[in-house]
Amino acid sequence: MWRPLPGSRRFARSIILSPLPVLAHVIVADPPSPISCSSGWRGEASLRFALSPSAPSLTIHQGGATSPLKIQRAFGCADGRCELPLLHTAGGLVGGDQLAIDTRLGAGSRALVTSVAAQKVYGSIGRSRRAPEGQWARQLLAFRLEDGADLEWLPQELVLYAGALYEQDSRVELAAGASWLGAEVVRLGRSADGESLGAGRWRSSLAIRREGRWSVVDRLELGGESLDHAHGLGGAPVFGSLVWAAPAPVSEELLLRCRDDRQGLVGEMACGRLDQGLVARYRGPSTQAARYWFTRLWARIRAERGLAPPQLPRVWPFQESPFG
């Protein structure tokens, strides 16, 4: 069933999101220790965003990456936000691979970071005589936002093959007035081919601090019994999570509108309010439905903040508008 990963110290809040019981636990915990990788391909990306000295309403970027990560051409949005796609050139992760992405936003800057394609994680359990138990593929994400900065971290979905082991550790440091919106959608097994995750596992740890104080630590693990348990995925192959760390408390009206945005989509969806922001969960059969709902929530959050409506990134594969 759903459970926090080891290391949690105490529950600060438990949000029961009907009809998805125990799908969101907000936990105060010691910072997770850095994870290491014994073998595999290691790639790093460093992303820096700041307001342009010559055009104060325009965000510019600089940075670099090592293989297999590659920074694609950035696009300037009409509101001055910098849209930056990342490409993983290896075609997928195998056991032992590790990616590290460090993202920093200067005061008042705005950015949207996404991925060029869905990320694949190949199975490693039982594939090697040297490590028959398999090896973990890991991704480390670090975000630091200065006063009034605004980041939308919206990668495309993650697909775990049978026997895959994947762990993601995300750490967010926010200054006053900063806004961080992050989403992840994961498919556990290639269900269209009748494949399940099998003995594989997926882990995700999100830790957010604002002005040095813990705001949210959200730790989840899916594998084994949790794939079929009613308090886990209940047999559904797709899980999604969206978290908005807002610069101020959000209204109850926003939550009601977010729930209304579930109309016409398959699967089970629920959302709840944080002290500053909201958390939304999806479980069901469709990565498209999860992404459509999260895209609608993205638009709602933009409207709540009085910002321009979002335009779908050019690298996203939507064939029709998710906004309904």
N, C-alpha and C positions, 0 to 999 in steps of 0.2 A: 504494500500500500504506500501511499505518499508518505515520505518521511524526510526530515532534514538530514543533511549530510553530517558526519561527525564533526564536533567542534563547537556546536551551538551552546551558549551559556544559559540563556533563558528566553522565554517567549515574552516579547514586548506587546504583541498584538496577535490575535488569531481571528482571521476574517473568514467567516463561513459564507460562501457564495452559492446560494441555491440557484440551479439544481446541481451544482458541482461541489459536494461536501468536501471540506478539507483540501481545496485546491489552492488556497493562498494562505501561507503562514508567513508572517513578517517576524523575523527573529533578530534579536540583538546578539551578536556573537563576536568573539575575537576575530581579528582579520585573518583570513585563510593564509596559510603559509605558501610560499612560492612552490610551484610544481616543477619537477624536473623531468627530463626525458632521456632515457638511456641510449636510445638510438633513433634513427630516422632523420628526415629532412626538416631543418629548422629555417623558418622564414620570418623576417621582421619588417614592420612598416612603421614609420614615424610620420605623423600628420600634424601640421601646425597651421592654425587659422588665425588671422588677425584682420582688423579693419585696414583698408587701404589708406596710406597717408595722403594720397591725392584725391580720393573720393571716400569720405568718411562713412557713407552708407553702403559701401561695397566691401564684401569680405574676400580676401585673397588667401592663398595657401602656399605652403612650401613643405618639403619633406623628401623622404626617400624610402626605398624598399629593397629588400634582398629576395632572391628567388626562394620559393616559387610565387611570392607576392609581387604584384605590379600595380602601380598607381596609374590609372587611366586619365584621359583628358577631363579636366574639370569644366563645368558649365556654370555660368552666372545666371541666377534666377532673377526674375523681374523685380523682386523685393531686395536684391542685393545679396541674398544667401548664396553660398558656394556649394554646388552639388558635385560630389566627388565619388566616382565608382572605383572599387577595388577589384582586381582580377587575381584569381588563384590559378596559375598557369599549369599546374601539375595534373589537373583533371580530377582531383580528389585526394583525400587523406587516407593513409594507411597507418597501421599500428606503429607507434613510435614517433610519428610526425608531430611537430609543434610549431604553431604560429603565434606570434606576438605582435599586437597592434597597439601603439601608444598614440593617443590623440589628445591634443591640447588646443583650447580656444582662448584667445585673448579677450579682454573686456569688450563687451558689446558685439562681438563677432557672431555670425550665424552660419551654420553649415548643415548639410545633409550628406551623410555617408552611407553608401549602399554597396552591394556586390553585383558583379556583372552577370553571374549565373548562380544557380543552386549549387550548394556545396555537397559533395558526396563523401561518405566515410565508408571505406571498404571493411569487410569482415576480417578479423585477425585471430579469433578463437579457433584452435585446431588447425591453423594453417602453417605452423612452423614447429619442427621438432625441438628447436632450442627454447621456444616459448609457447608450448601448447595451450597455456591458459590465455594467450593473447596479450597484446600490448595496447595501451591507451593512446589515442590521438588526442591532442590537447590544443586549446586555443586560449591565450591570455589576452585580455582586453583591459586597457587602462585609459581612463578619461579624466581630464582635469579642465574644469571650466571656471574662468574668472568672472568677475562681477558682470551680470547682465548678459552673459554668453548664452547661446541657444544652439543645442545640438540635437539632430534627429538621426539616430542610428537605426537604419532600416535595411538590414541585409535580406537577400532572398532566402528561401527555405533551405533547411539541412535535411539530407536524406541518409539515414543509416541503413546499410545493408545487413543481412543476417550475420550475427556474430561480431558486429562492430562494437568497439568500446570508445566512447567519446566523452570528454570533459571540457567544459568551458568555465573560466573564471573571469568575471567582469567586476572591475572596481571603479567607482565613480566618485570623484571629489568635486564638490560644488561650492562656489562662493555665493554670497548673497545675490538674490535676483536671477540666478542662473537657472536654465531649464534644460532637462535631459529627458528625451523620449527614446525608449529602446524597445525593440520587438524581436522575437524569435519564433519561428515556426519549424517544427521538426516532424518528419515522417519516419516512423520506426518500422523499417522493413519495406520492401517494394511490394506493397499489398496488391497492386494491379497484376502482379505475376504470381500471386498467392504466397508471397514470402512474408514471414514475420521477422521480428528482431531476434528470435531464438534466445540464445544464451547471452546476447549482447546487452550493453547497458549504456544509458545516457545520463549525464550529470550536468547540472548547471548551478552556478553560484553567482549571485548578484549582490554586491555590497555597495551601498550608497551612503556617503557622509556629506553633510552640508555644514560649512564653517567649522569643520573638525568634529562635529557631533554625529553619531550614527543616526541615520534616517531609516534605512531598510537594509536588511540582509535576507535574501530570499534564496533558499537552497532546496533543490529538488533532485530526485533521482528516479529514473524509470528503468525497470528491468525485472525479470522474474515475475513474482506474483502481482506486482503493480500493473502489469500490462493488461490483466484481465479483471482485477479487483474493482468493485464498484466505487471505491474511494480512490482509484487510480484512473487508468484509461478505460476501464470497462470494456475491453476488447477493441476499442477504436484505435486506428493506426496513426492518428495525427494529434499532436499537442501544440498549442500556441500560448505564448505569454507576452503581454505588453505592459510596460511600466512607464508611467510619466511622473518624474520628480519635478513638480511644478514650483514656480517661484512664490506661490501663495496658495492658501487653501482653495479648493474647488467647490463649486456649488452642487447641491443635490439635483438641481435641474439638469446639469451636465450629465450626471449618471443616468438619469431617466432617458435622456436623448440617446446616450450611448447604448442603452438596452434596447431602445426602439430600433436602432440600426441593425439589429439581428434579423429583422424581417426578411424572409425570402432566402435565408441561408441555411444549409443543412448543418447538423451538429449541435452541441450544447455549448452555450456561451454565458458567461457571467462576469460582472465587474463590481468592484467595491472601491471605496474612497480611502485614501491614505491621509495622514495629517496634512500633507501638501502634495496633492496629486491623486492618481488612481492606479489600480492594477486590474487587468482584464485577462481572462483565461478562456481557452478554447479546447475542446476535445471533440473529435468526430472523424468522419471518413475523408475529408477534403481539405487539402492544403489551400486550394483556391478559396474555399469559404472562409478559412481562417484569415487569409491575406485580405480578402474583400472586407471582412469586418474590421480588421485592424486599420485598413486604409480609410474606412469611414470614420473610425475613432480619431485617426490622424487629422482628418478634415474638421471634426468636431473640436478638437483641441486647438487647432489653428483659429477657428472661429471664436472660441472662448477667450482667446488672447487678443482678438482684434487684428489678427494677421491675415495676409492674403491667402486665399484657398490654395491647397497644394496642387502642383502639377505632377503627374506620374513621371518618375525618372525614365529617361530614354532607354535604359537597359532593361526595364521590366518587361516581361512577356505578355502582359494583359492584352487579350484580343477584344475586350469590351470594357466599358467603364464599370469600375467596382462601386461607384457612388450611388448606383441605383436611381 
